[in-house]
Amino acid sequence: MQPSLQRKLLGAFAIPTLVATLFGGWLAYSVAGRVVTSAYDQSLLNLAKGVANRARSDATGLQIALPFEAEAVLRTDTVDRIFFRVRDDLGRLVAGDADLPPAEKRVPILQPLFFESTFRGESIRGVWLHQRLEGMGFYVTVAETLGKREQALHTLLWGFAVALLLVLGAIGLASRWAIRKGLSPLSELERTLSRRSGNDLSPVDPARVPVEIRQLVAALNALFAGLERAGNQQRQFLQDAAHQLRTPLANLQLHLELLGSSPEDPALKTTLQGSVQRLIRLANQLLTLARAESGALLLVHQTPVDVAELIDDMLEDWLRISDARQIDFGVERRRSVVGGDPTLLRELVANLVDNALKYTPNGGEVTLTCAPEKGRVQIRVADTGPGIAADEREQVFERFYRSPVARGAGSGLGLAIAREIVVAHGGTIEILEADQGGGTVVAVDLPANAEHV
């Protein structure tokens, strides 16, 4: 199950926050350690200088004027144990703890040196410095256990931890509130769409949503527009189909009634048979048109189709029709592969050639050419019929449109079907003026299948 967008955003915030928290904890620990160490080291250095100030020189050598009470005060601490030692440059113990580390090197040191060691089973930190008095040098070492330092460090770290937890809590609450507030337009959009009826496909106003989701709203509006067009096309198709089927069905009913009274009339049987054939053709054309209108599915289910092979399959029927009417029917085709639906492409070529043969007078000419050219497939059907006026060349692609000068019976669906098929295959179709004399040229341009060019 996919997590919610809010959880995804919180998770995205959590990772950098965790990294920053770990880094901040490490930094706080380092800073706190340096601060505590620096403060107590200064105190330790002051003790060492205080011991050095007690140094005196007499006939017997170097002495430390540190009475028992003063030494007790020096060593007194409520938490830690304090140790000290004084040696002269010759290494002789002057005062303090003889075994206190470190063992001094008999060389003068210019700056106080801090050290860490273990003394009498306890960890200590001390300072070692060299002083001079009346030409005599001596070393002072003062050290203490780490109790105060650890307590101070723990106190600082607990303070940092509490402050960090409060900050993290505030960040968490603020992030949750900010994310919920930021996602509220999506919730509002969801409520708006859920309140709509199934027939309400009106667009959502992009000005009422944040900039970040306007592309989503634009996509939704495009989807709504497409669904509305599809619904309108379906309603228009049903209306047109009902209108076009009403008359032939009424004629068929009338002929059936007449056949009942004259069952042996051959002319009536021929007329009835013609009515049935026209009705079947109209139904087939309507089904083909409906299938062509859903041509977007071709992009998913398309297959390579050689238009030249489709022409060869239908060539015998066209030659029989043209011979019967003494029409000079010429074909020029080369291998031309497009991606699409073979049934619809067959219907496309058949409609164009059938129209040309239908409207070309006896003794005329019809020429069909098909050839690839620069990554496209060009299909041309030229005839020497009456032609189509320039102001009608767009109208003839409309459903059920028939020119006032058109001869014979027809439903006006042939070119409408052709255009739907061409558009479904990503191509173009147009009507051109014949090069010489009268007639019509229908030009179809389809994208070639890249793998078979």
C-alpha positions as CSV (number, residue, x, y, z in Angstrom):
1,M,0.0,0.0,0.0
2,Q,1.3,3.4,-1.0
3,P,1.9,5.8,2.0
4,S,0.1,9.1,2.1
5,L,1.7,12.2,0.7
6,Q,1.7,13.7,4.1
7,R,3.7,10.8,5.5
8,K,6.1,11.0,2.6
9,L,6.8,14.6,3.3
10,L,7.2,14.0,7.0
11,G,9.6,11.2,6.1
12,A,11.5,13.5,3.8
13,F,11.8,16.1,6.6
14,A,12.8,13.4,9.2
15,I,16.0,12.3,7.4
16,P,17.8,15.7,7.2
17,T,16.4,16.5,10.7
18,L,17.9,13.3,12.1
19,V,21.3,14.0,10.4
20,A,21.3,17.6,11.7
21,T,20.3,16.3,15.2
22,L,23.2,13.8,15.3
23,F,25.7,16.4,14.0
24,G,24.3,18.9,16.5
25,G,24.6,16.4,19.4
26,W,28.2,15.7,18.4
27,L,29.0,19.4,18.1
28,A,27.3,20.2,21.5
29,Y,29.3,17.4,23.2
30,S,32.5,18.8,21.7
31,V,31.8,22.4,22.6
32,A,30.6,21.5,26.1
33,G,33.7,19.4,26.7
34,R,36.0,22.2,25.6
35,V,34.1,24.8,27.7
36,V,34.2,22.6,30.9
37,T,37.8,21.7,30.3
38,S,38.9,25.3,29.7
39,A,37.1,26.6,32.8
40,Y,38.5,23.9,35.2
41,D,41.9,24.1,33.7
42,Q,42.0,27.8,34.5
43,S,41.1,27.0,38.1
44,L,43.8,24.3,38.2
45,L,46.3,26.8,36.8
46,N,45.4,29.3,39.5
47,L,45.9,26.7,42.2
48,A,49.3,25.9,40.7
49,K,50.3,29.6,40.7
50,G,49.1,30.0,44.2
51,V,51.4,27.2,45.3
52,A,54.3,28.8,43.4
53,N,53.7,32.1,45.2
54,R,54.3,30.3,48.5
55,A,57.9,29.5,47.5
56,R,60.6,31.0,49.7
57,S,64.4,30.8,49.7
58,D,66.6,30.5,52.7
59,A,70.0,29.1,53.7
60,T,68.8,25.6,53.4
61,G,67.4,26.0,50.0
62,L,63.9,26.3,48.5
63,Q,61.0,26.1,50.9
64,I,57.2,26.2,50.4
65,A,55.6,28.3,53.1
66,L,52.4,26.2,53.3
67,P,51.3,25.5,56.8
68,F,49.2,22.5,57.6
69,E,46.0,24.5,57.6
70,A,46.8,26.1,54.3
71,E,47.6,22.7,52.7
72,A,44.3,21.3,54.1
73,V,42.5,24.2,52.5
74,L,44.3,23.6,49.2
75,R,43.3,20.0,49.2
76,T,39.8,20.5,50.3
77,D,37.0,20.1,47.7
78,T,33.4,18.9,48.0
79,V,33.7,16.6,44.9
80,D,37.2,16.0,43.8
81,R,40.5,15.1,45.4
82,I,43.3,17.6,44.8
83,F,47.0,16.7,44.7
84,F,50.2,18.8,44.3
85,R,53.9,18.5,44.3
86,V,56.9,20.9,44.2
87,R,60.4,19.8,43.1
88,D,63.5,21.9,42.4
89,D,65.5,21.7,39.3
90,L,67.7,19.0,40.8
91,G,64.7,16.8,41.3
92,R,64.5,17.1,45.1
93,L,61.0,17.0,46.5
94,V,60.2,20.3,48.2
95,A,56.5,19.6,49.2
96,G,53.4,17.6,48.3
97,D,52.9,14.1,46.9
98,A,56.1,12.5,45.7
99,D,54.5,9.9,43.4
100,L,52.3,12.4,41.6
101,P,52.8,12.0,37.8
102,P,54.3,13.0,35.6
103,A,58.0,12.6,36.3
104,E,59.5,16.0,35.5
105,K,62.2,16.3,32.9
106,R,65.0,18.5,34.1
107,V,64.6,21.1,31.4
108,P,62.8,24.4,31.8
109,I,59.3,24.7,30.3
110,L,58.1,28.1,29.0
111,Q,54.3,27.5,29.2
112,P,52.1,25.6,31.6
113,L,51.5,22.0,30.3
114,F,48.2,20.3,31.0
115,F,48.1,16.5,31.1
116,E,45.8,13.6,31.9
117,S,46.9,10.5,33.8
118,T,45.9,7.9,36.4
119,F,46.9,8.4,40.1
120,R,46.1,6.0,42.9
121,G,43.5,4.2,40.8
122,E,41.7,7.4,39.7
123,S,41.7,9.4,36.5
124,I,43.2,12.9,37.0
125,R,43.9,16.0,35.0
126,G,46.8,18.3,36.1
127,V,49.0,21.2,35.2
128,W,52.7,21.3,35.2
129,L,54.7,24.6,35.2
130,H,58.2,25.8,35.9
131,Q,58.9,28.9,38.0
132,R,62.1,30.7,39.2
133,L,62.9,32.3,42.5
134,E,66.2,34.2,43.3
135,G,68.0,32.2,40.6
136,M,66.6,28.9,41.6
137,G,64.1,27.0,39.4
138,F,61.4,24.7,40.6
139,Y,58.5,22.7,39.1
140,V,54.9,22.9,40.4
141,T,52.4,20.1,39.6
142,V,48.7,20.4,40.6
143,A,46.1,17.7,39.6
144,E,42.6,16.8,40.5
145,T,40.2,14.0,39.9
146,L,37.5,14.5,37.2
147,G,34.3,14.5,39.3
148,K,33.4,18.2,38.8
149,R,34.2,18.1,35.2
150,E,32.0,15.1,34.5
151,Q,29.1,16.6,36.5
152,A,29.4,19.9,34.7
153,L,29.6,18.2,31.3
154,H,26.5,16.0,32.1
155,T,24.6,19.1,33.2
156,L,25.4,20.9,30.0
157,L,24.6,17.9,27.9
158,W,21.3,17.4,29.6
159,G,20.5,21.1,29.1
160,F,21.4,20.7,25.4
161,A,19.4,17.5,25.1
162,V,16.3,19.1,26.7
163,A,16.6,22.1,24.5
164,L,17.1,19.9,21.4
165,L,14.1,17.8,22.2
166,L,12.0,20.9,22.6
167,V,13.2,22.2,19.3
168,L,12.6,18.9,17.6
169,G,9.1,18.8,19.1
170,A,8.4,22.3,17.8
171,I,9.8,21.4,14.4
172,G,7.7,18.2,14.3
173,L,4.5,20.0,15.2
174,A,5.3,22.9,12.9
175,S,6.1,20.5,10.0
176,R,3.0,18.5,10.5
177,W,0.9,21.7,10.7
178,A,2.7,23.3,7.7
179,I,2.4,20.1,5.6
180,R,-1.3,19.7,6.4
181,K,-1.8,23.4,5.6
182,G,0.2,23.1,2.4
183,L,-1.8,20.1,1.3
184,S,-5.2,21.6,2.1
185,P,-5.7,22.8,-1.5
186,L,-5.5,19.2,-2.6
187,S,-8.1,18.3,0.0
188,E,-10.3,21.2,-1.2
189,L,-9.9,20.1,-4.8
190,E,-10.9,16.5,-3.7
191,R,-14.0,17.8,-2.0
192,T,-14.9,20.0,-5.0
193,L,-14.6,17.1,-7.4
194,S,-16.4,14.6,-5.1
195,R,-19.4,17.0,-4.9
196,R,-19.8,16.9,-8.6
197,S,-22.3,14.8,-10.5
198,G,-21.1,12.3,-13.1
199,N,-22.3,14.6,-15.9
200,D,-20.4,17.7,-14.6
201,L,-17.3,17.9,-16.7
202,S,-16.8,21.7,-16.4
203,P,-13.1,22.8,-15.9
204,V,-11.6,23.6,-12.6
205,D,-10.6,27.2,-12.3
206,P,-6.7,27.2,-12.2
207,A,-6.7,30.6,-10.5
208,R,-8.2,29.0,-7.3
209,V,-5.4,26.5,-6.8
210,P,-1.7,27.0,-5.9
211,V,0.9,27.3,-8.6
212,E,2.4,24.0,-7.7
213,I,-0.7,22.0,-8.7
214,R,-1.9,24.0,-11.6
215,Q,-0.3,21.5,-14.0
216,L,-2.3,18.8,-12.3
217,V,-5.5,20.9,-12.7
218,A,-4.6,21.6,-16.3
219,A,-4.3,17.9,-16.9
220,L,-7.6,17.3,-15.2
221,N,-9.3,20.0,-17.3
222,A,-7.8,18.4,-20.4
223,L,-9.2,15.0,-19.3
224,F,-12.6,16.6,-18.6
225,A,-12.6,18.3,-22.0
226,G,-11.7,15.0,-23.7
227,L,-14.5,13.1,-21.9
228,E,-16.9,15.9,-22.8
229,R,-15.9,15.7,-26.4
230,A,-16.2,11.9,-26.3
231,G,-19.7,12.1,-24.7
232,N,-20.8,14.7,-27.3
233,Q,-19.5,12.5,-30.1
234,Q,-21.3,9.5,-28.7
235,R,-24.5,11.4,-28.4
236,Q,-24.1,12.9,-31.9
237,F,-23.3,9.5,-33.3
238,L,-26.4,7.9,-31.7
239,Q,-28.6,10.8,-33.1
240,D,-27.0,10.5,-36.5
241,A,-27.3,6.7,-36.6
242,A,-30.9,6.8,-35.5
243,H,-31.7,9.5,-38.1
244,Q,-29.9,7.6,-40.9
245,L,-31.4,4.2,-40.1
246,R,-35.0,5.5,-39.7
247,T,-35.6,6.0,-43.5
248,P,-34.1,2.7,-44.8
249,L,-35.8,0.8,-42.0
250,A,-39.1,2.4,-43.0
251,N,-38.5,1.5,-46.6
252,L,-37.6,-2.0,-45.6
253,Q,-40.8,-2.3,-43.6
254,L,-42.8,-1.0,-46.6
255,H,-41.2,-3.4,-49.0
256,L,-41.9,-6.3,-46.6
257,E,-45.5,-5.3,-46.5
258,L,-45.7,-5.1,-50.3
259,L,-43.9,-8.5,-50.6
260,G,-46.6,-10.0,-48.4
261,S,-49.3,-9.0,-50.9
262,S,-47.2,-9.8,-54.0
263,P,-44.7,-12.6,-52.9
264,E,-43.9,-13.6,-56.5
265,D,-43.0,-10.1,-57.8
266,P,-39.3,-10.3,-59.0
267,A,-38.9,-6.6,-59.2
268,L,-40.0,-6.2,-55.6
269,K,-37.6,-8.9,-54.5
270,T,-34.8,-7.1,-56.3
271,T,-35.7,-3.8,-54.7
272,L,-36.0,-5.4,-51.2
273,Q,-32.6,-7.1,-51.7
274,G,-31.0,-3.7,-52.6
275,S,-32.6,-2.1,-49.6
276,V,-31.2,-4.8,-47.3
277,Q,-27.7,-4.4,-48.9
278,R,-27.8,-0.6,-48.4
279,L,-28.9,-1.0,-44.8
280,I,-26.1,-3.5,-44.2
281,R,-23.6,-1.2,-45.7
282,L,-24.9,1.8,-43.7
283,A,-24.7,-0.3,-40.5
284,N,-21.1,-1.4,-41.3
285,Q,-20.1,2.2,-42.1
286,L,-21.5,3.4,-38.8
287,L,-19.6,0.6,-36.9
288,T,-16.4,1.5,-38.8
289,L,-16.9,5.2,-37.9
290,A,-17.4,4.3,-34.2
291,R,-14.3,2.2,-34.3
292,A,-12.3,4.9,-36.0
293,E,-13.3,7.5,-33.4
294,S,-11.7,5.4,-30.7
295,G,-8.5,5.4,-32.7
296,A,-6.4,6.4,-29.7
297,L,-6.3,2.7,-28.9
298,L,-4.3,2.1,-32.0
299,L,-1.3,3.7,-30.3
300,V,-1.3,0.7,-27.9
301,H,-2.4,-2.1,-30.2
302,Q,-0.8,-1.0,-33.5
303,T,0.9,-3.5,-35.8
304,P,3.0,-3.0,-38.9
305,V,0.8,-2.9,-42.0
306,D,2.0,-2.9,-45.6
307,V,-0.6,-0.7,-47.5
308,A,0.6,-2.1,-50.8
309,E,-0.5,-5.6,-49.7
310,L,-3.9,-4.3,-48.7
311,I,-4.3,-2.8,-52.2
312,D,-3.3,-6.1,-53.8
313,D,-6.0,-7.9,-51.8
314,M,-8.7,-5.6,-53.1
315,L,-7.4,-5.0,-56.6
316,E,-9.5,-7.8,-58.3
317,D,-12.8,-6.3,-57.1
318,W,-11.9,-2.8,-58.3
319,L,-10.8,-4.1,-61.7
320,R,-14.1,-6.0,-62.1
321,I,-16.1,-2.8,-61.3
322,S,-13.9,-0.6,-63.6
323,D,-14.1,-3.1,-66.5
324,A,-17.8,-3.2,-66.3
325,R,-18.0,0.6,-66.6
326,Q,-15.0,0.9,-69.0
327,I,-13.0,3.0,-66.5
328,D,-9.3,3.1,-67.0
329,F,-8.1,2.0,-63.5
330,G,-4.4,2.3,-62.9
331,V,-2.4,1.3,-59.8
332,E,1.1,2.3,-58.8
333,R,2.3,1.0,-55.4
334,R,5.5,0.3,-53.6
335,R,6.0,-1.4,-50.2
336,S,4.7,1.2,-47.7
337,V,4.5,0.1,-44.1
338,V,2.6,2.1,-41.4
339,G,1.8,1.3,-37.8
340,G,-1.9,0.9,-37.2
341,D,-5.0,-1.2,-37.5
342,P,-5.1,-3.3,-40.8
343,T,-8.9,-3.4,-40.9
344,L,-9.3,0.4,-40.6
345,L,-6.5,1.0,-43.1
346,R,-8.2,-1.4,-45.5
347,E,-11.5,0.5,-45.0
348,L,-9.6,3.8,-45.6
349,V,-8.3,2.8,-49.0
350,A,-11.5,1.0,-50.0
351,N,-13.6,4.1,-49.2
352,L,-11.4,6.4,-51.3
353,V,-11.3,4.1,-54.3
354,D,-15.0,3.2,-54.1
355,N,-15.9,6.9,-54.0
356,A,-13.6,7.5,-57.0
357,L,-15.1,4.7,-59.0
358,K,-18.7,5.7,-58.0
359,Y,-18.4,9.3,-59.2
360,T,-16.2,8.8,-62.2
361,P,-18.4,8.6,-65.4
362,N,-18.1,5.6,-67.7
363,G,-15.0,5.8,-69.8
364,G,-13.2,7.9,-67.2
365,E,-9.9,7.3,-65.3
366,V,-9.1,6.5,-61.7
367,T,-5.5,6.3,-60.5
368,L,-4.3,4.9,-57.2
369,T,-0.7,5.5,-56.0
370,C,1.0,4.4,-52.8
371,A,4.7,5.0,-52.0
372,P,7.0,5.9,-49.1
373,E,8.6,9.3,-49.1
374,K,10.9,10.8,-46.5
375,G,9.6,8.8,-43.5
376,R,6.0,9.2,-44.6
377,V,3.6,7.1,-46.7
378,Q,1.8,9.0,-49.5
379,I,-1.5,7.6,-50.8
380,R,-3.2,9.4,-53.7
381,V,-6.5,8.6,-55.4
382,A,-7.2,10.7,-58.5
383,D,-10.3,10.5,-60.7
384,T,-11.8,12.4,-63.7
385,G,-15.2,12.8,-62.1
386,P,-17.1,16.0,-61.6
387,G,-14.8,17.2,-58.9
388,I,-15.5,19.0,-55.6
389,A,-15.9,22.7,-55.4
390,A,-13.3,24.5,-53.3
391,D,-15.9,25.7,-50.8
392,E,-17.1,22.2,-50.2
393,R,-13.8,20.5,-49.7
394,E,-14.1,20.7,-45.9
395,Q,-17.8,20.0,-45.7
396,V,-17.4,16.6,-47.6
397,F,-15.5,15.3,-44.6
398,E,-18.5,15.9,-42.3
399,R,-20.8,13.0,-41.5
400,F,-23.8,12.5,-43.7
401,Y,-22.9,15.4,-45.9
402,R,-23.7,15.0,-49.6
403,S,-23.0,17.5,-52.3
404,P,-26.2,18.9,-54.0
405,V,-24.7,17.7,-57.3
406,A,-23.8,14.2,-56.1
407,R,-25.2,11.4,-58.2
408,G,-26.6,8.1,-57.0
409,A,-27.4,6.9,-53.5
410,G,-25.1,7.2,-50.6
411,S,-25.0,7.9,-46.9
412,G,-22.3,10.6,-46.9
413,L,-20.1,8.7,-44.5
414,G,-17.2,7.5,-46.8
415,L,-15.0,10.6,-46.4
416,A,-16.0,11.1,-42.8
417,I,-14.8,7.6,-42.0
418,A,-11.6,8.2,-44.0
419,R,-10.7,11.3,-42.1
420,E,-11.3,9.6,-38.7
421,I,-9.1,6.7,-39.7
422,V,-6.3,9.0,-40.9
423,V,-6.5,11.2,-37.8
424,A,-6.4,8.1,-35.6
425,H,-3.2,7.0,-37.4
426,G,-1.5,10.4,-36.9
427,G,-1.8,11.5,-40.5
428,T,-3.5,14.1,-42.7
429,I,-6.0,14.0,-45.5
430,E,-7.0,16.7,-48.0
431,I,-8.7,17.2,-51.3
432,L,-6.6,18.7,-54.1
433,E,-7.4,20.0,-57.6
434,A,-6.6,17.6,-60.4
435,D,-3.5,18.5,-62.5
436,Q,-5.4,18.5,-65.8
437,G,-9.1,18.9,-66.6
438,G,-11.8,18.1,-64.1
439,G,-11.7,15.5,-61.3
440,T,-10.5,15.2,-57.8
441,V,-7.4,14.1,-56.0
442,V,-7.6,12.8,-52.4
443,A,-4.2,13.0,-50.8
444,V,-3.4,11.0,-47.6
445,D,-0.2,11.4,-45.7
446,L,0.6,8.8,-42.9
447,P,3.7,8.4,-40.7
448,A,5.7,5.4,-41.9
449,N,6.7,2.6,-39.4
450,A,10.2,3.5,-38.5
451,E,11.3,-0.2,-38.2
452,H,10.2,-1.0,-41.7
453,V,11.2,2.1,-43.7
